[in-house]
Amino acid sequence: MDFFAAQAQARKRTHRLVLLFILAVLGTVLAGYAAAVFLLNQDPHHGALIWWDPLLLAWTAGATTVVVGIASLYKWSQLRAGGAAVAELVGGRLVSGDTTDLKERRLLNVVEEMAIASGIPMPVVYVLENESGLNAFAAGLTTSDAAVAVTRGLLDKLSRDELQGVIGHEFSHILNGDMRLNVRITAIVFGILVIGLLGRGILQSIGR
């Protein structure tokens, strides 16, 4: 697959994700509306409530949007600090330029080579020490604040050529602007998750 075909596929996936997030928010609003109708019908002091109430739906949609928006902005404020902040948020350890660890030295060399070949500043590099699996990610909003993080398992188990392949893949995310999209997605998902946690807390309090 050539570069332009890969870009076209990435755009299709992005459009699909946007549609799924819109559906997720609509589903959250409808679930909140159904819960509100159910709770009001359980109140003996409240008159009978029909299932279709535009005003209640509007209030529910507004409240849901506000909660999702505030929670998403909170998460965005954490993630917009740059790739280094994201890597440290998940427990990453910064690999210093004067490290004596041979595998970390090799990692820095590979990242530096990729940065030179790509014509962008070298991202800061992190290692997730407690992760034995094979994984890596790139984080940040721009090429100037990007970070690349790899797990200890990946660092220990891959050859230099294999490591180059993984780092090259992460650089494609940096160059294609995928990192900014991922930050937005993470923030929105966090907002929807907060709604779910609030709903579960309300149901648990009612159960008592």
CYANA upper distance limits for C-alpha pairs under 8 A (distance plus 0.5 A):
  1 MET  CA      5 ALA  CA      6.68
  1 MET  CA      6 ALA  CA      7.06
  2 ASP  CA      6 ALA  CA      6.79
  3 PHE  CA      7 GLN  CA      6.73
  4 PHE  CA      8 ALA  CA      6.70
  5 ALA  CA      9 GLN  CA      6.74
  6 ALA  CA     10 ALA  CA      6.63
  7 GLN  CA     11 ARG  CA      6.74
  8 ALA  CA     12 LYS  CA      6.84
  9 GLN  CA     13 ARG  CA      6.74
 10 ALA  CA     14 THR  CA      6.64
 11 ARG  CA     15 HIS  CA      6.72
 12 LYS  CA     16 ARG  CA      6.69
 13 ARG  CA     17 LEU  CA      6.62
 14 THR  CA     18 VAL  CA      6.73
 15 HIS  CA     19 LEU  CA      6.76
 16 ARG  CA     20 LEU  CA      6.70
 17 LEU  CA     21 PHE  CA      6.64
 18 VAL  CA     22 ILE  CA      6.77
 19 LEU  CA     23 LEU  CA      6.76
 20 LEU  CA     24 ALA  CA      6.55
 21 PHE  CA     25 VAL  CA      6.69
 22 ILE  CA     26 LEU  CA      6.72
 23 LEU  CA     27 GLY  CA      6.46
 24 ALA  CA     28 THR  CA      6.61
 24 ALA  CA    192 ILE  CA      8.50
 25 VAL  CA     29 VAL  CA      6.73
 25 VAL  CA    192 ILE  CA      7.67
 26 LEU  CA     30 LEU  CA      6.72
 27 GLY  CA     31 ALA  CA      6.53
 28 THR  CA     32 GLY  CA      6.59
 28 THR  CA     64 THR  CA      8.14
 28 THR  CA    192 ILE  CA      8.03
 28 THR  CA    195 ILE  CA      8.28
 29 VAL  CA     33 TYR  CA      6.62
 29 VAL  CA     60 THR  CA      7.05
 29 VAL  CA     61 ALA  CA      5.89
 29 VAL  CA     64 THR  CA      6.73
 30 LEU  CA     34 ALA  CA      6.63
 30 LEU  CA     57 LEU  CA      8.49
 31 ALA  CA     35 ALA  CA      6.66
 32 GLY  CA     36 ALA  CA      6.60
 32 GLY  CA     60 THR  CA      6.91
 32 GLY  CA     64 THR  CA      8.14
 33 TYR  CA     37 VAL  CA      6.72
 33 TYR  CA     56 LEU  CA      7.76
 33 TYR  CA     57 LEU  CA      6.34
 33 TYR  CA     60 THR  CA      6.21
 33 TYR  CA     61 ALA  CA      8.26
 34 ALA  CA     38 PHE  CA      6.65
 34 ALA  CA     51 TRP  CA      8.47
 35 ALA  CA     39 LEU  CA      6.61
 36 ALA  CA     40 LEU  CA      6.61
 36 ALA  CA     60 THR  CA      8.31
 37 VAL  CA     41 ASN  CA      6.65
 37 VAL  CA     49 LEU  CA      7.60
 37 VAL  CA     51 TRP  CA      7.22
 38 PHE  CA     42 GLN  CA      6.91
 39 LEU  CA     43 ASP  CA      7.19
 40 LEU  CA     46 HIS  CA      7.08
 40 LEU  CA     49 LEU  CA      7.93
 41 ASN  CA     46 HIS  CA      7.43
 41 ASN  CA     47 GLY  CA      8.06
 41 ASN  CA     48 ALA  CA      6.88
 41 ASN  CA     49 LEU  CA      6.84
 53 ASP  CA     57 LEU  CA      6.67
 54 PRO  CA     58 ALA  CA      6.57
 55 LEU  CA     59 TRP  CA      6.76
 56 LEU  CA     60 THR  CA      6.55
 57 LEU  CA     61 ALA  CA      6.49
 58 ALA  CA     62 GLY  CA      6.52
 59 TRP  CA     63 ALA  CA      6.57
 60 THR  CA     64 THR  CA      6.50
 61 ALA  CA     65 THR  CA      6.51
 62 GLY  CA     66 VAL  CA      6.64
 63 ALA  CA     67 VAL  CA      6.70
 64 THR  CA     68 VAL  CA      6.52
 64 THR  CA    195 ILE  CA      7.79
 65 THR  CA     69 GLY  CA      6.29
 66 VAL  CA     70 ILE  CA      6.53
 67 VAL  CA     71 ALA  CA      6.56
 67 VAL  CA    191 GLY  CA      7.56
 67 VAL  CA    194 VAL  CA      8.32
 67 VAL  CA    195 ILE  CA      7.53
 68 VAL  CA     72 SER  CA      6.36
 68 VAL  CA    188 ILE  CA      7.74
 68 VAL  CA    190 PHE  CA      8.47
 68 VAL  CA    191 GLY  CA      4.67
 68 VAL  CA    192 ILE  CA      6.28
 68 VAL  CA    194 VAL  CA      7.71
 68 VAL  CA    195 ILE  CA      7.33
 69 GLY  CA     73 LEU  CA      6.53
 69 GLY  CA    188 ILE  CA      8.44
 69 GLY  CA    191 GLY  CA      7.08
 70 ILE  CA     74 TYR  CA      6.67
 70 ILE  CA    191 GLY  CA      7.93
 71 ALA  CA     75 LYS  CA      6.83
 71 ALA  CA    187 ALA  CA      8.19
 71 ALA  CA    190 PHE  CA      7.24
 71 ALA  CA    191 GLY  CA      5.18
 71 ALA  CA    194 VAL  CA      7.43
 72 SER  CA     76 TRP  CA      6.47
 72 SER  CA    187 ALA  CA      5.05
 72 SER  CA    188 ILE  CA      5.74
 72 SER  CA    189 VAL  CA      8.18
 72 SER  CA    190 PHE  CA      6.58
 72 SER  CA    191 GLY  CA      5.15
 73 LEU  CA     77 SER  CA      6.53
 73 LEU  CA    187 ALA  CA      7.48
 74 TYR  CA     78 GLN  CA      7.11
 74 TYR  CA    187 ALA  CA      8.45
 75 LYS  CA     79 LEU  CA      6.80
 75 LYS  CA    186 THR  CA      8.36
 75 LYS  CA    187 ALA  CA      5.74
 75 LYS  CA    190 PHE  CA      7.50
 76 TRP  CA     80 ARG  CA      6.27
 76 TRP  CA    183 VAL  CA      7.60
 76 TRP  CA    184 ARG  CA      7.69
 76 TRP  CA    187 ALA  CA      5.94
 77 SER  CA     81 ALA  CA      7.48
 78 GLN  CA     85 ALA  CA      8.12
 78 GLN  CA     86 VAL  CA      8.28
 79 LEU  CA     83 GLY  CA      8.13
 79 LEU  CA     85 ALA  CA      7.33
 79 LEU  CA     86 VAL  CA      6.36
 79 LEU  CA    140 GLY  CA      8.20
 79 LEU  CA    183 VAL  CA      7.13
 80 ARG  CA    140 GLY  CA      7.69
 80 ARG  CA    141 LEU  CA      7.20
 80 ARG  CA    183 VAL  CA      8.28
 81 ALA  CA     85 ALA  CA      6.35
 81 ALA  CA     86 VAL  CA      8.25
 81 ALA  CA    140 GLY  CA      8.40
 82 GLY  CA     86 VAL  CA      7.14
 82 GLY  CA    139 ALA  CA      7.73
 82 GLY  CA    140 GLY  CA      5.10
 82 GLY  CA    141 LEU  CA      6.76
 82 GLY  CA    145 ASP  CA      5.78
 82 GLY  CA    146 ALA  CA      7.04
 82 GLY  CA    147 ALA  CA      8.31
 83 GLY  CA     87 ALA  CA      6.66
 83 GLY  CA    138 ALA  CA      7.85
 83 GLY  CA    139 ALA  CA      4.85
 83 GLY  CA    140 GLY  CA      4.26
 83 GLY  CA    141 LEU  CA      7.75
 83 GLY  CA    145 ASP  CA      6.38
 83 GLY  CA    146 ALA  CA      5.28
 83 GLY  CA    147 ALA  CA      5.04
 83 GLY  CA    148 VAL  CA      8.16
 84 ALA  CA     88 GLU  CA      6.64
 84 ALA  CA    124 VAL  CA      7.42
 84 ALA  CA    139 ALA  CA      8.12
 84 ALA  CA    140 GLY  CA      8.00
 84 ALA  CA    145 ASP  CA      8.02
 84 ALA  CA    146 ALA  CA      7.69
 84 ALA  CA    147 ALA  CA      6.10
 85 ALA  CA     89 LEU  CA      6.48
 86 VAL  CA     90 VAL  CA      7.13
 86 VAL  CA    139 ALA  CA      7.12
 86 VAL  CA    140 GLY  CA      8.04
 87 ALA  CA     91 GLY  CA      7.07
 87 ALA  CA     92 GLY  CA      5.55
 87 ALA  CA     93 ARG  CA      8.33
 87 ALA  CA    126 TYR  CA      7.27
 87 ALA  CA    139 ALA  CA      7.84
 87 ALA  CA    147 ALA  CA      7.76
 87 ALA  CA    148 VAL  CA      8.49
 87 ALA  CA    149 ALA  CA      7.12
 88 GLU  CA     92 GLY  CA      5.19
 88 GLU  CA     93 ARG  CA      7.23
 91 GLY  CA    128 LEU  CA      6.78
 92 GLY  CA    126 TYR  CA      5.95
 92 GLY  CA    127 VAL  CA      5.83
 92 GLY  CA    128 LEU  CA      5.12
 92 GLY  CA    129 GLU  CA      7.64
 92 GLY  CA    149 ALA  CA      7.63
 93 ARG  CA    126 TYR  CA      5.65
 93 ARG  CA    127 VAL  CA      5.75
 93 ARG  CA    128 LEU  CA      6.84
 93 ARG  CA    129 GLU  CA      7.80
 94 LEU  CA    124 VAL  CA      7.97
 94 LEU  CA    125 VAL  CA      6.51
 94 LEU  CA    126 TYR  CA      4.99
 94 LEU  CA    127 VAL  CA      7.12
 95 VAL  CA     99 THR  CA      7.36
 95 VAL  CA    104 GLU  CA      7.50
 95 VAL  CA    108 LEU  CA      8.45
 95 VAL  CA    124 VAL  CA      8.31
 95 VAL  CA    125 VAL  CA      6.13
 95 VAL  CA    126 TYR  CA      5.96
 95 VAL  CA    127 VAL  CA      7.34
 97 GLY  CA    108 LEU  CA      8.10
 99 THR  CA    104 GLU  CA      7.45
 99 THR  CA    105 ARG  CA      6.99
100 THR  CA    104 GLU  CA      8.24
100 THR  CA    105 ARG  CA      7.43
101 ASP  CA    105 ARG  CA      6.54
102 LEU  CA    106 ARG  CA      6.64
103 LYS  CA    107 LEU  CA      6.71
103 LYS  CA    155 LEU  CA      7.05
103 LYS  CA    156 ASP  CA      7.67
104 GLU  CA    108 LEU  CA      6.72
104 GLU  CA    155 LEU  CA      8.05
105 ARG  CA    109 ASN  CA      6.75
106 ARG  CA    110 VAL  CA      6.73
106 ARG  CA    160 ARG  CA      8.02
107 LEU  CA    111 VAL  CA      6.71
107 LEU  CA    155 LEU  CA      8.10
107 LEU  CA    163 LEU  CA      8.13
108 LEU  CA    112 GLU  CA      6.52
108 LEU  CA    125 VAL  CA      7.68
109 ASN  CA    113 GLU  CA      6.61
110 VAL  CA    114 MET  CA      6.74
110 VAL  CA    163 LEU  CA      8.21
110 VAL  CA    164 GLN  CA      6.72
110 VAL  CA    167 ILE  CA      8.00
111 VAL  CA    115 ALA  CA      6.64
111 VAL  CA    122 MET  CA      7.50
111 VAL  CA    123 PRO  CA      8.11
111 VAL  CA    125 VAL  CA      8.49
111 VAL  CA    167 ILE  CA      7.21
112 GLU  CA    116 ILE  CA      6.71
112 GLU  CA    122 MET  CA      6.32
113 GLU  CA    117 ALA  CA      6.68
114 MET  CA    118 SER  CA      6.49
114 MET  CA    167 ILE  CA      8.14
114 MET  CA    168 GLY  CA      7.24
114 MET  CA    171 PHE  CA      7.93
115 ALA  CA    119 GLY  CA      6.44
115 ALA  CA    120 ILE  CA      5.89
115 ALA  CA    121 PRO  CA      6.64
115 ALA  CA    122 MET  CA      5.64
115 ALA  CA    123 PRO  CA      8.13
116 ILE  CA    120 ILE  CA      7.10
116 ILE  CA    121 PRO  CA      8.20
116 ILE  CA    122 MET  CA      8.11
120 ILE  CA    143 THR  CA      7.05
120 ILE  CA    144 SER  CA      8.23
121 PRO  CA    143 THR  CA      7.28
121 PRO  CA    144 SER  CA      6.65
123 PRO  CA    143 THR  CA      8.09
123 PRO  CA    144 SER  CA      7.95
123 PRO  CA    145 ASP  CA      7.54
123 PRO  CA    146 ALA  CA      5.59
123 PRO  CA    147 ALA  CA      5.28
123 PRO  CA    148 VAL  CA      6.81
124 VAL  CA    146 ALA  CA      7.31
124 VAL  CA    147 ALA  CA      5.24
124 VAL  CA    148 VAL  CA      6.85
125 VAL  CA    147 ALA  CA      6.27
125 VAL  CA    148 VAL  CA      5.51
125 VAL  CA    149 ALA  CA      6.25
126 TYR  CA    147 ALA  CA      7.85
126 TYR  CA    148 VAL  CA      6.73
126 TYR  CA    149 ALA  CA      4.94
126 TYR  CA    150 VAL  CA      6.97
127 VAL  CA    149 ALA  CA      5.98
127 VAL  CA    150 VAL  CA      5.59
127 VAL  CA    151 THR  CA      6.04
127 VAL  CA    152 ARG  CA      6.71
128 LEU  CA    149 ALA  CA      7.49
128 LEU  CA    150 VAL  CA      6.63
128 LEU  CA    151 THR  CA      5.07
128 LEU  CA    152 ARG  CA      6.29
129 GLU  CA    151 THR  CA      6.85
129 GLU  CA    152 ARG  CA      5.56
130 ASN  CA    151 THR  CA      8.15
130 ASN  CA    152 ARG  CA      7.43
131 GLU  CA    151 THR  CA      5.84
131 GLU  CA    152 ARG  CA      6.32
131 GLU  CA    153 GLY  CA      6.78
132 SER  CA    151 THR  CA      7.05
132 SER  CA    152 ARG  CA      6.27
132 SER  CA    153 GLY  CA      4.52
132 SER  CA    154 LEU  CA      7.86
133 GLY  CA    151 THR  CA      7.19
133 GLY  CA    152 ARG  CA      8.13
133 GLY  CA    153 GLY  CA      5.56
133 GLY  CA    154 LEU  CA      7.08
134 LEU  CA    150 VAL  CA      8.49
134 LEU  CA    151 THR  CA      6.81
134 LEU  CA    152 ARG  CA      8.45
134 LEU  CA    153 GLY  CA      5.97
134 LEU  CA    154 LEU  CA      4.90
135 ASN  CA    150 VAL  CA      6.50
135 ASN  CA    151 THR  CA      6.15
135 ASN  CA    153 GLY  CA      8.34
135 ASN  CA    154 LEU  CA      6.70
136 ALA  CA    148 VAL  CA      7.87
136 ALA  CA    149 ALA  CA      6.01
136 ALA  CA    150 VAL  CA      4.70
136 ALA  CA    151 THR  CA      6.73
136 ALA  CA    154 LEU  CA      8.31
136 ALA  CA    166 VAL  CA      7.98
136 ALA  CA    170 GLU  CA      8.06
137 PHE  CA    148 VAL  CA      6.41
137 PHE  CA    149 ALA  CA      5.96
137 PHE  CA    150 VAL  CA      7.14
137 PHE  CA    170 GLU  CA      6.71
138 ALA  CA    146 ALA  CA      7.43
138 ALA  CA    147 ALA  CA      6.15
138 ALA  CA    148 VAL  CA      5.02
138 ALA  CA    149 ALA  CA      6.88
138 ALA  CA    170 GLU  CA      6.10
138 ALA  CA    171 PHE  CA      7.94
138 ALA  CA    173 HIS  CA      7.40
138 ALA  CA    174 ILE  CA      7.29
138 ALA  CA    179 MET  CA      7.34
139 ALA  CA    146 ALA  CA      6.11
139 ALA  CA    147 ALA  CA      5.80
139 ALA  CA    148 VAL  CA      7.04
139 ALA  CA    174 ILE  CA      8.32
139 ALA  CA    179 MET  CA      6.09
140 GLY  CA    145 ASP  CA      6.12
140 GLY  CA    146 ALA  CA      4.91
140 GLY  CA    147 ALA  CA      6.82
140 GLY  CA    179 MET  CA      6.39
140 GLY  CA    180 ARG  CA      7.31
140 GLY  CA    183 VAL  CA      8.37
141 LEU  CA    145 ASP  CA      7.10
141 LEU  CA    146 ALA  CA      7.29
141 LEU  CA    177 GLY  CA      8.35
141 LEU  CA    179 MET  CA      6.54
141 LEU  CA    180 ARG  CA      5.39
141 LEU  CA    183 VAL  CA      8.20
142 THR  CA    146 ALA  CA      6.63
142 THR  CA    174 ILE  CA      8.01
142 THR  CA    177 GLY  CA      8.06
142 THR  CA    179 MET  CA      8.38
142 THR  CA    180 ARG  CA      7.97
143 THR  CA    174 ILE  CA      6.87
143 THR  CA    175 LEU  CA      7.85
146 ALA  CA    174 ILE  CA      7.80
148 VAL  CA    170 GLU  CA      7.81
150 VAL  CA    154 LEU  CA      7.02
150 VAL  CA    155 LEU  CA      7.42
151 THR  CA    155 LEU  CA      6.89
152 ARG  CA    156 ASP  CA      6.59
153 GLY  CA    157 LYS  CA      6.49
154 LEU  CA    158 LEU  CA      6.30
154 LEU  CA    163 LEU  CA      8.39
155 LEU  CA    163 LEU  CA      8.16
158 LEU  CA    162 GLU  CA      6.12
158 LEU  CA    163 LEU  CA      6.36
159 SER  CA    163 LEU  CA      6.53
160 ARG  CA    164 GLN  CA      6.62
161 ASP  CA    165 GLY  CA      6.93
162 GLU  CA    166 VAL  CA      6.96
163 LEU  CA    167 ILE  CA      6.63
164 GLN  CA    168 GLY  CA      6.34
165 GLY  CA    169 HIS  CA      6.76
166 VAL  CA    170 GLU  CA      6.95
167 ILE  CA    171 PHE  CA      6.69
168 GLY  CA    172 SER  CA      6.88
169 HIS  CA    173 HIS  CA      7.34
170 GLU  CA    174 ILE  CA      7.10
171 PHE  CA    175 LEU  CA      6.63
172 SER  CA    176 ASN  CA      6.41
173 HIS  CA    177 GLY  CA      6.62
173 HIS  CA    178 ASP  CA      5.43
173 HIS  CA    179 MET  CA      6.71
174 ILE  CA    178 ASP  CA      6.89
174 ILE  CA    179 MET  CA      6.67
177 GLY  CA    181 LEU  CA      7.48
178 ASP  CA    182 ASN  CA      6.63
179 MET  CA    183 VAL  CA      6.74
180 ARG  CA    184 ARG  CA      6.91
181 LEU  CA    185 ILE  CA      6.68
182 ASN  CA    186 THR  CA      6.51
183 VAL  CA    187 ALA  CA      6.69
184 ARG  CA    188 ILE  CA      6.76
185 ILE  CA    189 VAL  CA      6.55
186 THR  CA    190 PHE  CA      6.60
187 ALA  CA    191 GLY  CA      6.88
188 ILE  CA    192 ILE  CA      6.87
189 VAL  CA    193 LEU  CA      6.53
190 PHE  CA    194 VAL  CA      6.69
191 GLY  CA    195 ILE  CA      7.16
192 ILE  CA    196 GLY  CA      7.04
193 LEU  CA    197 LEU  CA      6.74
194 VAL  CA    198 LEU  CA      6.60
195 ILE  CA    199 GLY  CA      6.63
196 GLY  CA    200 ARG  CA      6.65
197 LEU  CA    201 GLY  CA      6.64
198 LEU  CA    202 ILE  CA      6.73
199 GLY  CA    203 LEU  CA      6.73
200 ARG  CA    204 GLN  CA      6.61
201 GLY  CA    205 SER  CA      6.69
202 ILE  CA    206 ILE  CA      6.75
203 LEU  CA    207 GLY  CA      6.65
204 GLN  CA    208 ARG  CA      7.04
